[in-house]
Amino acid sequence: MKRFALAVAAAIATAAVAQAQVTEEMLLNDTATTGDVLTNGMGRHLQRHSPLDILNRDNVENLVPAWAFSLGGEKQRGQETQPIVHDGVMYITGSYSRLYAIDVKTGREIWQYDARLPEGILPCCDVVNRGAAIFGDNIYFGTLDARIVALNKDTGDVVWNKRIADYKAGYSYTAAPLIVNGLVITGNSGGEFGIVGAVEARDAETGDLVWRRPVIEGHMGELNGEESTMTGTLNATWPGDMWKTGGGATWLGGSYDADTDTLVFGTGNPAPWNSHLRNAGQPLDDNSGDNLYAASRLGIDPATGEIKWHFQTTPREGWDYDGVNEVVAYTDREGNARFATADRNGFFYVLNREDGAFVNAYPFVKDISWAEGIDENGRPIFVEENRPGDPAEAADGNRGEVVFASPSFLGGKNWMPMAHSPDTGLFYVPSNEWGMDIWNEPITYKQGAAYLGSGFTIKPNYEDHIGSLKAIDPDTGEIVWEFQNPAPLWGGVMTTAGGLVFTGTPEGEFMAFDDMTGEVLWSFQTGSGIVGQPITWEQDGEQYVTVISGWGGAVPLWGGEVASAVNYLNQGGLLWTFRLPQQLAAN
């Protein structure tokens, strides 16, 4: 591995006084401490809400650029990072597994780390990285060759470097790690290659594995170097040996609910996509073909890796409706402890925080075709004629019946994180209105090769928009307001106590909305599409906002007709930081 830094920046880093260590208590109180941003999600509950109100509806028009930092070079692919801010330093990750430390006052680079990636990595959906984690004296991030790296936060020197899984088998890693009680918690990526999803916990100081929990039934867990318990029950919901290459990648990472001491991870699509191969002979009127625990949300004990509860959003999944979308812990208007998650399948779910039990679900996109709705147990009411056909029933045996399904496999909502405001009680969900022609094909597993068994073409559902930022009432499912955008939305959302909602568009606009009405109050053109995650913090009595600009991600690679429609968008790699000058804060 190499660490590249300008000589002057290296000298500054060497001469600098070491920063304060980050503690578990600091992570626990991240949302309330407005001078830093220590966790992905601006709190491990993932609400992405700041209590700062220096910047508000009345003065946001005075928000101006403070500095910009270029990631530079030829590596300008999708930039999906969320910055971390601590003791005057901002840490961001970049495409191709890079990590930067930046002086938060000047925008000057302090140090840079570039992972030396091997030939033959197999990232499915661009060479992105979604952020780092900080704890003690270290900063942690994952790499595209499925490794987790700990660096000294002051110097960028490697402390330890551990393998999560074998990249040659299709594994990779793109999510921000999660720190809980001195453990670094990671998932894995690679669901399109027949890998097996898992959640792992390592000692933050040494990198030693403490526990490992596969998320597909039949696989054994590990605790303190020994086998622990089997995940689920062998062959209860998977036929034959299909579970051995069952997918379920935990590629978006997880959240942590301190009130119940529970990790919550989503799991991806089962492999292969062709549900007829996975469920041959399984009756439709029972749960034997559900393929647990793919396309699910799991509550996990952070000390042992044991699964406390599960909720499967799309049993018998057949459209690539990953279940990885973030699970946000919040308290509803009546004081009930709830989880909320907006699934790729087009439904917004509310769960009980104590045990993950189903409370309610609402459609948050239009034209859902694969299900009529969700029953009282949280199970979808399938429209079986809108499932892609079985190729074994086709005359040539090569291609099953083509169906049009909505939403598309890129989802009513994909990875891009929503935000919650405790002030309004609403969730602000970046969504997309699109569908797809999809069909099934025969497939057999081969290590390191794509394991889909499906073909597809994504199409927009409407002529005037694809992207839609929606303000959703989780108590009723009402869409309070909606902002429609021509191109798909693929970036994160943030709310503030100043009554603001921030997000960006692929066209490069970074925007602030009134959280009650959806009125656009401020906009800034960043020069490239925004697929990153905004943050805000306070410094010297002023409020700052940062977002990264750099078009990429899955849409240009997998978007079919939609990708063709947005192929004019320019790539980039520029970190923008804005400030509200103190003298303009009262305006």
GIWOCOR-V563206 format. One line per field, one symbol per residue. psi: psi as a letter, one per 30 degrees, with the letter a starting at -180 (. if undefined). Layout:
psi = ???
This chain:
psi = lkjkkkeeeeeeeefkkklkkkleeeeegeefjffljfkkfhkffgfhkkgkgekaefgffgklkelkkkfaafhiakjglklkkkhgkkkllllhhlkkkkjfefgkkelkkkkjklkglhkehlhlkglllkkbglkklllfghlkkkkkfefgkkeljkkeljffgfkakflklkkkhgkjklallgfgggajklklklkfefgkkelkjlgkkfkklkkhglkdlkjakkgegkkbgfffhgbhkhffaalkjfeghkkjklkaklklejfeefgkfklfgagfgfhkhlhlkkkkjfefgkkelljjeilhkgghikgfkkjkklkafggkjlkkkjlfffkkkklkfeggkkelkkkfllgkffkfakafggkkjkjffgkkljffflefgfklkklkkkllfflekbfkkllkjfefglkjjjlkjlakkklllkklkkkflkiegllljkkkfleflekjjkjkjfffgkjelkkkkelkkgllkkllfggkkklllffgkkkklkfefgkjfkkkjfflkjgajllllkkhglklkkkkkjkbafefeggbeeeefgffkklaikjkklljkeffff.
